[in-house]
Amino acid sequence: MAEQRCKIAVWQEVFQSVVEVQRRFRAVYGQHYTPDRNTIVATHRKFMETGSVKDKPRSGRPRCGRSEENIETVREALAQSQGKSIRRAAVELNISVTSIQRILRRDLKLYPYKIQIVQKLEPQRILRRDLKLYPYKIQVVQKLEPQDYDCRVEMCETLLHHYERDPLILEHMWFSDEALFHLSGRVNRHNTRIWGTHNPMEIREHERDTPKLVVWCAISSAGLIGSGPQCACAYDPGFGRGVMSATRAVSSLPTFVVDESNHA
């Protein structure tokens, strides 16, 4: 506390500016509270007249509670810790609680403001409630070559023709599908969202030209194969460099898948 008074007196003598003293006080002590103009001028005057920043001995009956020394002591203690409670300050400064309350209100003109506790807003709440945005999925579709359209139409016509001749053909037909996991880190549409006020209908094409892991399974009226612990998984480094023909697909599957389909 005495150190702070000395610095105030020296700074005022050097810079002759109350504002500069307050700025340096905050820079050194990091306090939100800084000494006011009257305190700076009085401390500097006392130092120049007496060579000391200590208070002069007083005659007569001393003021035990709201003495000038206690006021300055409370002021400096509060500058070091604005959130300190009155009872804790009373114990540390050896001043009664009542005296500290009076010093704070009457002499220092301070008021006990409450700390405002507000709900922490999460980004998702702001996006949904305030900005009215919704996380739309990116649609990943298979890129079709010009010849693919004719092949699909031809396949549908062939199936209809066989079904008309033999309605039981569906009992002997297997429907298979595979999941492709790109090793190059393609877009995962299940985890990717686009925030907007309306569905942007975002579509991204991808080509089958990169290495990937293939997970395959098939289903028919007889059952399901390739979905258990021994699911048909194969890594084909050349998968994207050519057309995946039926012969190549069968040859790429493990032997147990063929055996399972024969016994199904």
Sine and cosine of phi, psi and omega as CSV:
sin_phi,cos_phi,sin_psi,cos_psi,sin_omega,cos_omega
0.00,0.00,-0.72,0.69,0.05,-1.00
-0.90,0.44,-0.55,0.83,0.03,-1.00
-0.89,0.45,-0.65,0.76,0.01,-1.00
-0.90,0.43,-0.64,0.76,0.03,-1.00
-0.89,0.46,-0.66,0.75,0.00,-1.00
-0.89,0.45,-0.69,0.73,0.01,-1.00
-0.90,0.44,-0.64,0.77,0.02,-1.00
-0.87,0.49,-0.70,0.71,-0.02,-1.00
-0.91,0.42,-0.69,0.72,-0.03,-1.00
-0.92,0.39,-0.71,0.71,-0.01,-1.00
-0.88,0.48,-0.64,0.77,-0.01,-1.00
-0.92,0.39,-0.58,0.81,0.02,-1.00
-0.94,0.35,-0.61,0.79,-0.05,-1.00
-0.97,0.23,-0.74,0.68,-0.15,-0.99
-0.99,-0.13,-0.35,0.94,-0.01,-1.00
0.80,0.60,0.66,0.75,-0.03,-1.00
-0.53,-0.85,0.87,-0.49,0.02,-1.00
-0.91,0.42,-0.65,0.76,-0.01,-1.00
-0.88,0.47,-0.67,0.74,0.00,-1.00
-0.91,0.41,-0.61,0.79,0.05,-1.00
-0.89,0.45,-0.70,0.72,0.02,-1.00
-0.89,0.46,-0.64,0.77,0.00,-1.00
-0.91,0.42,-0.70,0.71,0.00,-1.00
-0.93,0.35,-0.53,0.85,0.05,-1.00
-0.88,0.47,-0.71,0.70,0.02,-1.00
-0.92,0.40,-0.61,0.79,-0.02,-1.00
-0.92,0.39,-0.58,0.81,-0.05,-1.00
-0.99,0.13,-0.72,0.70,-0.12,-0.99
-0.98,-0.18,-0.18,0.98,0.04,-1.00
0.87,0.49,0.61,0.80,-0.07,-1.00
-0.99,-0.16,0.60,-0.80,0.15,-0.99
-0.96,0.27,-0.54,0.84,0.03,-1.00
-1.00,0.00,0.72,-0.69,0.06,-1.00
-0.80,-0.60,0.45,-0.89,0.01,-1.00
-0.89,0.46,0.62,-0.79,-0.02,-1.00
-0.98,0.18,0.01,-1.00,-0.08,-1.00
-0.89,0.46,-0.69,0.73,-0.04,-1.00
-0.89,0.46,-0.65,0.76,0.00,-1.00
-0.90,0.43,-0.68,0.73,-0.01,-1.00
-0.90,0.43,-0.73,0.69,-0.02,-1.00
-0.91,0.43,-0.68,0.74,-0.02,-1.00
-0.92,0.40,-0.66,0.75,0.01,-1.00
-0.90,0.43,-0.67,0.74,0.01,-1.00
-0.91,0.41,-0.66,0.75,0.00,-1.00
-0.90,0.43,-0.67,0.74,0.00,-1.00
-0.89,0.46,-0.64,0.77,-0.01,-1.00
-0.92,0.39,-0.64,0.77,-0.02,-1.00
-0.95,0.31,-0.52,0.85,-0.05,-1.00
-1.00,0.08,-0.60,0.80,-0.11,-0.99
-0.92,-0.39,-0.25,0.97,-0.06,-1.00
0.97,0.23,0.19,0.98,-0.02,-1.00
-0.59,-0.81,0.40,-0.92,0.05,-1.00
-0.97,-0.24,0.04,1.00,0.02,-1.00
-0.97,0.22,0.43,-0.90,0.02,-1.00
-0.96,0.29,0.54,-0.84,0.06,-1.00
-0.95,0.32,0.53,-0.85,0.08,-1.00
-0.90,0.44,0.68,-0.74,-0.08,-1.00
-0.98,-0.21,0.57,-0.82,0.06,-1.00
-0.99,-0.10,0.33,-0.94,0.01,-1.00
0.99,0.11,-0.18,-0.98,-0.05,-1.00
-0.95,0.31,0.85,-0.52,-0.02,-1.00
-0.95,0.31,0.50,-0.87,0.10,-1.00
-1.00,0.05,0.94,-0.34,-0.09,-1.00
-0.96,0.29,-0.57,0.82,-0.10,-0.99
-1.00,0.00,-0.96,0.27,-0.10,-0.99
-1.00,-0.09,0.74,0.67,0.04,-1.00
-0.96,0.28,0.31,-0.95,0.02,-1.00
-0.86,0.50,-0.61,0.79,0.01,-1.00
-0.91,0.42,-0.69,0.72,0.01,-1.00
-0.91,0.41,-0.61,0.79,0.02,-1.00
-0.88,0.48,-0.72,0.70,0.00,-1.00
-0.93,0.36,-0.57,0.82,0.04,-1.00
-0.90,0.44,-0.70,0.71,0.03,-1.00
-0.91,0.41,-0.64,0.77,0.01,-1.00
-0.86,0.51,-0.73,0.68,-0.04,-1.00
-0.94,0.34,-0.59,0.81,0.04,-1.00
-0.91,0.42,-0.63,0.78,0.01,-1.00
-0.94,0.35,-0.53,0.85,0.03,-1.00
-0.91,0.42,-0.52,0.86,0.01,-1.00
-0.98,0.19,-0.48,0.88,-0.02,-1.00
-0.46,-0.89,0.99,-0.12,-0.04,-1.00
-0.94,0.33,-0.41,0.91,-0.04,-1.00
-1.00,-0.01,0.13,0.99,-0.03,-1.00
-0.94,0.34,0.69,-0.73,-0.01,-1.00
-0.96,0.28,0.38,-0.93,-0.01,-1.00
-0.90,0.43,-0.66,0.75,-0.02,-1.00
-0.91,0.41,-0.64,0.77,0.03,-1.00
-0.92,0.40,-0.66,0.75,0.04,-1.00
-0.89,0.45,-0.60,0.80,0.01,-1.00
-0.89,0.46,-0.64,0.77,0.01,-1.00
-0.94,0.35,-0.69,0.72,-0.06,-1.00
-0.94,0.34,-0.59,0.80,-0.08,-1.00
-1.00,-0.10,-0.12,0.99,-0.03,-1.00
0.86,0.51,0.68,0.74,0.06,-1.00
-0.82,-0.57,0.60,-0.80,-0.05,-1.00
-0.91,0.42,0.43,-0.90,0.01,-1.00
-0.87,0.49,-0.67,0.74,-0.01,-1.00
-0.89,0.46,-0.66,0.75,-0.01,-1.00
-0.91,0.41,-0.65,0.76,0.01,-1.00
-0.91,0.42,-0.66,0.75,0.04,-1.00
-0.87,0.50,-0.68,0.73,0.00,-1.00
-0.93,0.37,-0.63,0.77,0.02,-1.00
-0.89,0.46,-0.69,0.72,-0.03,-1.00
-0.89,0.46,-0.69,0.72,-0.10,-1.00
-0.99,0.11,-0.74,0.68,-0.15,-0.99
-1.00,0.07,-0.66,0.75,-0.09,-1.00
-1.00,-0.04,-0.71,0.71,-0.03,-1.00
-1.00,-0.03,-0.15,0.99,0.04,-1.00
0.82,0.57,0.70,0.71,-0.01,-1.00
-0.96,-0.28,0.39,-0.92,-0.03,-1.00
-0.72,-0.70,0.66,-0.76,-0.04,-1.00
-0.98,0.18,1.00,-0.10,0.02,-1.00
-0.99,0.13,0.62,-0.78,0.03,-1.00
-0.98,0.18,0.52,-0.85,0.12,-0.99
-0.98,0.18,0.78,-0.62,0.01,-1.00
-1.00,0.06,0.84,-0.54,0.03,-1.00
-0.97,-0.26,0.89,-0.45,-0.04,-1.00
-0.90,-0.44,0.40,-0.92,0.02,-1.00
-0.94,0.33,0.77,-0.64,0.04,-1.00
-0.95,0.31,0.84,-0.54,-0.04,-1.00
-1.00,0.04,0.76,-0.65,0.06,-1.00
-1.00,0.03,0.50,-0.86,-0.01,-1.00
-0.82,0.57,-0.59,0.80,-0.03,-1.00
-0.91,0.41,-0.61,0.79,0.02,-1.00
-0.91,0.41,-0.65,0.76,0.02,-1.00
-0.90,0.43,-0.69,0.72,-0.02,-1.00
-0.90,0.44,-0.67,0.74,-0.09,-1.00
-0.99,0.16,-0.77,0.63,-0.15,-0.99
-0.99,0.13,-0.68,0.73,-0.09,-1.00
-1.00,0.02,-0.73,0.69,-0.04,-1.00
-1.00,-0.03,-0.12,0.99,0.04,-1.00
0.83,0.56,0.69,0.72,0.01,-1.00
-0.97,-0.25,0.40,-0.92,-0.03,-1.00
-0.72,-0.69,0.65,-0.76,-0.03,-1.00
-0.99,0.17,0.99,-0.13,0.01,-1.00
-1.00,0.08,0.59,-0.80,0.02,-1.00
-0.98,0.22,0.54,-0.84,0.15,-0.99
-0.99,0.15,0.78,-0.63,0.01,-1.00
-1.00,0.03,0.88,-0.48,0.06,-1.00
-0.97,-0.23,0.90,-0.44,-0.05,-1.00
-0.90,-0.44,0.44,-0.90,0.02,-1.00
-0.95,0.31,0.74,-0.67,0.03,-1.00
-0.96,0.27,0.82,-0.57,-0.02,-1.00
-0.97,-0.23,0.74,-0.67,0.11,-0.99
-0.99,0.11,0.31,-0.95,-0.03,-1.00
-0.82,0.57,-0.60,0.80,-0.04,-1.00
-0.97,0.24,-0.27,0.96,-0.03,-1.00
-0.92,0.39,-0.55,0.84,-0.04,-1.00
-0.90,0.43,-0.70,0.71,0.02,-1.00
-0.91,0.41,-0.62,0.79,0.00,-1.00
-0.89,0.45,-0.63,0.78,0.00,-1.00
-0.92,0.40,-0.69,0.72,0.02,-1.00
-0.90,0.44,-0.67,0.74,0.00,-1.00
-0.89,0.45,-0.64,0.77,0.01,-1.00
-0.90,0.43,-0.67,0.74,0.02,-1.00
-0.89,0.45,-0.68,0.74,0.02,-1.00
-0.91,0.42,-0.60,0.80,0.03,-1.00
-0.91,0.41,-0.69,0.73,0.02,-1.00
-0.89,0.45,-0.67,0.75,0.03,-1.00
-0.89,0.45,-0.62,0.78,0.00,-1.00
-0.91,0.42,-0.71,0.70,0.00,-1.00
-0.93,0.38,-0.58,0.82,-0.01,-1.00
-0.92,0.39,-0.60,0.80,0.04,-1.00
-0.91,0.41,-0.57,0.82,0.01,-1.00
-0.98,0.18,-0.58,0.81,-0.05,-1.00
-0.58,-0.82,1.00,-0.10,0.00,-1.00
-0.89,0.47,-0.35,0.94,0.00,-1.00
-0.99,0.15,0.06,1.00,-0.02,-1.00
-0.88,0.47,-0.46,0.89,0.01,-1.00
-0.92,0.38,-0.43,0.90,0.02,-1.00
-0.93,0.37,-0.38,0.92,-0.06,-1.00
-0.93,-0.36,0.25,0.97,-0.06,-1.00
-0.96,-0.29,0.72,-0.69,0.05,-1.00
-0.97,-0.23,0.70,-0.72,0.07,-1.00
-0.94,-0.35,0.87,-0.49,-0.07,-1.00
-0.87,-0.49,0.32,-0.95,0.05,-1.00
-0.41,-0.91,0.34,-0.94,0.02,-1.00
-0.69,-0.73,0.50,-0.87,0.09,-1.00
-0.96,-0.29,0.77,-0.64,-0.05,-1.00
-0.97,-0.25,0.84,-0.55,0.04,-1.00
-0.94,-0.33,0.96,-0.29,-0.07,-1.00
-0.95,0.30,0.74,-0.67,0.02,-1.00
-0.99,0.16,-0.16,0.99,-0.02,-1.00
-1.00,-0.05,0.01,1.00,0.04,-1.00
0.99,0.16,0.81,0.58,0.04,-1.00
-0.96,0.29,0.12,-0.99,-0.03,-1.00
-0.91,0.40,0.76,-0.65,0.11,-0.99
-0.99,-0.11,0.97,-0.25,-0.12,-0.99
-0.94,0.34,-0.28,0.96,0.02,-1.00
-0.97,0.23,-0.41,0.91,-0.03,-1.00
-0.95,-0.31,-0.19,0.98,-0.06,-1.00
-1.00,-0.09,0.74,-0.68,0.01,-1.00
-0.76,-0.65,0.49,-0.87,0.12,-0.99
-0.87,-0.50,0.87,-0.49,-0.03,-1.00
-0.99,0.13,0.77,-0.64,0.00,-1.00
-0.26,-0.97,0.22,-0.98,0.04,-1.00
-0.99,0.15,-0.26,0.97,0.06,-1.00
-0.54,-0.84,0.28,-0.96,-0.03,-1.00
-0.93,0.36,0.90,-0.43,-0.04,-1.00
-0.97,0.24,-0.10,0.99,-0.01,-1.00
0.81,0.59,0.72,0.69,-0.01,-1.00
-0.94,0.35,0.80,-0.60,0.01,-1.00
-0.78,-0.63,0.74,-0.67,0.04,-1.00
-0.82,-0.57,0.82,-0.58,0.03,-1.00
-1.00,0.09,0.52,-0.85,0.12,-0.99
-0.68,-0.73,0.54,-0.84,-0.02,-1.00
-0.97,-0.23,0.49,-0.87,0.01,-1.00
-1.00,0.05,0.93,0.36,-0.10,-1.00
-0.73,-0.68,0.26,0.97,-0.01,-1.00
-0.80,-0.60,0.44,-0.90,0.03,-1.00
-0.87,0.50,0.58,-0.81,-0.04,-1.00
-0.42,-0.91,0.30,-0.95,0.08,-1.00
-0.99,-0.17,0.77,-0.64,-0.07,-1.00
-0.95,-0.31,0.82,-0.57,0.11,-0.99
-0.93,-0.37,0.86,-0.50,-0.17,-0.98
-0.87,-0.49,0.58,-0.81,0.15,-0.99
-0.45,-0.89,0.31,-0.95,-0.03,-1.00
-0.64,-0.77,0.46,-0.89,-0.04,-1.00
-0.64,-0.77,0.56,-0.83,0.09,-1.00
-0.48,-0.88,-0.11,-0.99,0.03,-1.00
-0.91,0.40,-0.33,0.94,-0.01,-1.00
-0.99,0.12,-0.33,0.94,0.01,-1.00
0.56,-0.83,-0.34,-0.94,-0.08,-1.00
-0.79,-0.62,0.68,-0.73,0.09,-1.00
-0.78,-0.62,0.46,-0.89,0.05,-1.00
1.00,0.06,0.17,0.99,-0.06,-1.00
-0.94,-0.35,-0.10,1.00,-0.05,-1.00
-1.00,0.05,-0.27,-0.96,0.03,-1.00
-0.86,0.51,-0.41,0.91,0.01,-1.00
-0.98,-0.20,0.62,0.78,-0.03,-1.00
-0.87,0.50,0.49,-0.87,-0.09,-1.00
-0.96,0.28,0.97,-0.22,0.02,-1.00
-0.86,-0.52,0.75,-0.66,0.01,-1.00
-0.53,-0.85,0.67,-0.74,0.08,-1.00
-0.98,-0.18,0.86,-0.51,-0.05,-1.00
-0.89,-0.46,0.99,-0.14,-0.05,-1.00
-0.91,0.42,-0.32,0.95,-0.01,-1.00
-0.97,-0.23,0.22,0.98,-0.09,-1.00
-0.86,0.51,-0.65,0.76,-0.09,-1.00
-1.00,0.08,0.01,1.00,-0.07,-1.00
-0.99,-0.14,0.03,1.00,-0.01,-1.00
-0.36,-0.93,-0.03,-1.00,0.01,-1.00
-0.99,0.13,0.71,-0.71,-0.01,-1.00
-1.00,0.10,1.00,-0.06,-0.02,-1.00
-0.98,0.20,0.23,-0.97,0.01,-1.00
-0.89,0.46,-0.66,0.75,0.00,-1.00
-0.89,0.45,-0.68,0.73,0.00,-1.00
-0.92,0.38,-0.61,0.80,0.01,-1.00
-0.90,0.44,-0.71,0.71,-0.01,-1.00
-0.91,0.42,-0.65,0.76,-0.02,-1.00
-0.93,0.36,-0.39,0.92,0.00,-1.00
-0.99,0.15,-0.29,0.96,-0.05,-1.00
-0.99,0.16,0.54,-0.84,0.05,-1.00
-0.89,0.46,0.37,-0.93,-0.05,-1.00
-0.89,0.46,-0.56,0.83,-0.08,-1.00
-0.92,0.40,-0.45,0.89,0.02,-1.00
-0.93,0.38,-0.68,0.74,0.03,-1.00
-0.89,0.45,-0.67,0.74,0.02,-1.00
-0.89,0.46,-0.67,0.74,0.00,-1.00
-0.90,0.44,-0.64,0.77,-0.01,-1.00
-0.93,0.37,-0.53,0.85,0.02,-1.00
-0.95,0.32,-0.52,0.85,-0.02,-1.00
-1.00,-0.04,-0.08,1.00,-0.05,-1.00
-0.97,0.26,0.00,0.00,0.00,0.00
